[in-house]
Amino acid sequence: MELLKHCIREKGTVVSSGVLKVDAFLNHQLDVSLLNEMGKAFYAHFGHKGITKILTIEASGIAIAVIAAQYFNVPVVFAKKAQSLNLAGDLLTSQVYSFTKQRSYDVMVSKRFLTAEDNVLILDDFLAEGSACRGLMEICHKAGATLGGVGIAVEKGFQQGGQLLRQEGVDLLSLAVIEAMSPEQGIAFGVTQQF
Ligand code: 5GP
């Protein structure tokens, strides 16, 4: 998606060869026009699939999911990263390893909000090694829900998450794919679908 690539080039910061900072438009300050265009792009790709729920992970996925959900007209469920007193009853849980934070954490969704009737679209900001996405997929599986697809804002194509999901037949749409990046040489994008 050209607008997203433009924002990454203009406002993103390559912190290291592995980590891109996008807090000027996606992770801290939010560019709502950009999020809206991203929502349209996800709907253009997944809109025909009978999605009943959008699943994401707190915190950065929520804004992307909420704006996209207005096009799909379905609820958003976000997986929580820590047990909260407000979460009563049975939980669907999974463990996620964050390579940016170098630690594992549990994510959880109440069984009330994801069931075997659901056809789920997973949305998130980044796809790197795929651990966050797999955690959400495991939660869908535990709920007996169908996975309709996975939509990602920024895929780092030099990490293996996206390639493995595609090999497994997951309908994965990444709006920008970074093939290589470094603080010295900047960012090289791969070819993606036109939006
Ligand atoms: P994965 O689980 O696929 O290895 O990593 C995806 C998760 O880690 C995303 O939910 C995102 O929050 C975080 N992440 C991975 N790589 C980056 C990055 O380069 N920049 C930022 N801001 N977050 C990242």
Boltz pocket constraint, residues with backbone or C-beta under 6 A from the ligand:
constraints:
  - pocket:
      binder: B
      contacts: [[A, 18], [A, 19], [A, 20], [A, 21], [A, 22], [A, 27], [A, 60], [A, 97], [A, 98], [A, 99], [A, 100], [A, 124], [A, 125], [A, 126], [A, 127], [A, 128], [A, 129], [A, 130], [A, 131], [A, 132], [A, 133], [A, 161]]
      max_distance: 6.0
